[in-house]
């Protein structure tokens, strides 16, 4: 069977990722596209080594490719790929305007093959998970539109919802398509809950654990009480999701959890193979990878590393080359190598490159903020750290909680010092003032999320914003109390 063949190929590549990557680059990415406009421009037909490829083809971001993407979207053929562009995935990223990601049949096939490997491993580890209802992603992923050229556009989530057999392997979801048409989020979750409490659910999946949290609060009962056969939860488990996973935990005790595939609209990154872990095994047979050490990401001429050159514990910015027509594309994600499976890195997503804030050289990251806030042991519905708008440089934590903690500011300061030695040095040298905690009205973060959805963001793919450089975000919240120096 195809899944067994793909799994065997994936496992075979683990011992020699360098060889697997070179074979992928030339046999499935460069040679098939050497006749495309981009392939002719950069001489794909003349390249014979990875070093040739790196010398001839520039590292690019979306802005550098936008004119080519626009032409493909207008219906021009043979621009980035010789293969026709079948559709576009629309992605807004964290804050930018919508981007159109070209999608070929080969790219879709690669992702479907990766799904097969993922679900094969998952069901092998949890055979009872497919005996009852397998409920896939049930949040609103949006609809499908068409460009003037006639090429369809949707979020990636909407596409896979339409072909759910590829992602769920077996079992038909009990949720009718009409659920997605319910515009009001609270009404939609109530409708979902009313259906699911009558079902024998054995596996429950939502990309975002916040979606699972809202569902559990809506049904207002422990998962095992409602669904005794529930074997597994599937959702993102990156460090950015730690707060939601912690809030979800009391509802889903004694139920195994597994991370979802590390995948962006642009391409596939890794396939999880273990429960309770963040991240997965680098997908070396589907995507060609290059990496820049995070500390060198803003250098004008950084050292470019290949997958076999990575080190455990280090963090890197990822460059992708795919069968969808992206070549040496800086996706802007920062990942960390957590382990190796044979010689192949196991990676986890951390945050978007640039998701840092530095008022005086401390370079706080989202991961550091998550760990610091987790250490406070507060019951928070949501939080966001931003710089103060005026006064001496300092940080403001916008926090939503049913309980006001007057010691939270000093505790946050101590926790940030522990997570970031440069922050500690700046505080100790009086270059940063102590942080404040501003307590916001109940429902503030849910309202903010709803506003993003109303503005066109994909409900399934909204990631929590933990840290921002934008002090003006303070004006978006109704604050009822402040703790700390002010």
Secondary structure, 3 states (H helix, E strand, C coil): CHHHHHHHHHHHHCCCHHHHHHHHHHHHHHHHHCCCHHHHHCCHHHCCCHHHHHHHCCCECHHHHHHHHHHHHCCCCCCCCCCCEEEEEEECCCCCCCEEEEEEHHHHHHHHHHHHHHHHHHHHHCHHHHCCEEECCCCCCCCCEECCCCCEEECHHHHHHHCCHHHHCCCCCCCCHHHHHCCCHHHHHHHHHHHHCCCCEEEEECCCHHHHHHHHHHHCCCHHHHCCCCCEEECCCCHHHHHHHHHHHCCCCCCEEECCCEEECCEEEEECCCECCCCEEECCCCCEEEEEEHHHCCCCCCCCECHHHCCCCCEEEEEEECCCCCCCEEEEEEEEEEEEECCEEEEEEEEECCCEECCCCCCEEHHHHHHHHHHCCCCEEEEEEEECCCCCCCEEEEEEECCCCCCHHHHHHHHHHHHCHHHHHHHHCCCCCCCEEEEECCCHHHHHHHHHHHCCCCHHHCCCCCECCCHHHHHHCCEEEEECCC
